[in-house]
Amino acid sequence: MLKVAILDDYQNISQQFVDLEKLSGKYEFKIFSEPFNDEVEAIEQLSDFEALLIMRERTPITKNLIDNLSKLKFIVTSGLKNKSIDLEAAKKRKIIVCGTDMNINPTPELTWTLILGLARNLKEEIDNMYQGYWQTTVGVELKGKILGLIGLGRVGSEVAKIGKAFGMQVMAWSENLNLDTCKELDVLPSSKDDLIKNSDFLSIHVQGGERYKNCITLKELDKMKKTSFLINTSRGPIVNEDDLIIALSTNEIAGAGLDVYEKEPLPENNKLRFLPNALLTPHIGYVTAENYSIFYNQMIEALESCVNNNPIRVIK
């Protein structure tokens, strides 16, 4: 019987979307709902498993992890890209890596949740309502404001469309900005410097990895308007977290809306948790019932295809 580990099911919710009991004759499943403390623990806990079903980039599947899991044959990740998997190491071990489809619309929707929350001081106003206070802040309108996008791919494009619907001026920059997309969406192509200096709301929508690591540091934050807001629903390391904490603490910018962090889950003592101008969500950009249904059902589908020597949605 194939031993299968379902990793990082934080809410212990996978069985609400897929019936593992039906597969109990073929597979022995174990659900891990807590993140591993470190890679040593991960190796120890996963040493007997032949297949890993992983959720996004919650547990990095490194070369060291792969090399130390001698029984591992299959890795199935949610989504069709996962930069936390060392594909070269997997290839050398002849481990098959597969993915799933996913809906992109939840992340743009959450991005606008954060933008609107920042614009109307929802964190403070909601807290104050429960404390018995009434109207303690003054918000800002979106119409006429400048929305700056770092990245105009699939997610960034959807964010841009909503920005235009709000009557905002939309600008964009990335290292591989598509000018045809800019023209199609009526988005003004910009240099990185101009984007940072002019944006009232600066939202990040590029992929993680080395290319954009520390794309936003204190240098960039110092150039932003003091009335501007930074939103990151992409990947934590794109923004230097220590620098952002300094900028928020000294009111260099008005606030930040964050769904992603340098280390996840965000440590309980992280300073971001204690800043009144930080609106934080726990990396829920893709966490919807619709996406989880796709993820877990297609993970099982991909696992079955691997076992039957006809793997689908292979990630190379």
Number of C-alpha atoms within 10 A of each C-alpha: 10 15 17 22 21 19 22 20 18 15 8 12 13 19 12 12 15 19 13 15 11 9 12 12 10 11 15 15 20 14 17 15 15 12 16 16 8 9 15 12 12 18 17 12 14 22 16 16 20 19 25 24 26 25 21 22 17 17 18 16 22 17 14 13 20 22 15 16 18 14 16 23 19 22 26 30 26 23 23 16 17 19 13 15 21 16 20 13 17 22 12 10 14 12 19 21 26 26 25 24 16 18 14 14 15 17 24 23 17 20 25 17 13 23 23 17 17 26 19 16 20 16 15 17 18 13 11 14 12 9 9 7 11 11 10 11 10 9 13 12 11 19 13 13 18 20 26 31 29 24 22 27 17 13 21 20 21 17 24 25 16 15 20 17 9 14 13 20 20 26 24 29 25 19 12 9 16 15 14 10 14 19 11 9 16 15 24 15 22 17 12 17 12 16 25 25 17 18 24 25 27 24 27 26 25 24 16 16 12 10 11 17 16 15 16 19 17 19 10 15 22 15 16 25 17 16 14 23 24 27 24 22 25 24 21 20 19 25 25 17 20 13 18 22 18 16 20 21 19 10 13 19 23 22 26 28 24 23 22 24 24 14 12 14 13 16 11 9 8 11 15 24 14 11 15 14 21 24 22 17 16 13 20 13 19 20 13 13 11 13 20 21 16 19 28 26 17 24 27 18 15 26 26 15 15 21 12 9 9 11 17 18 16 16 17 11
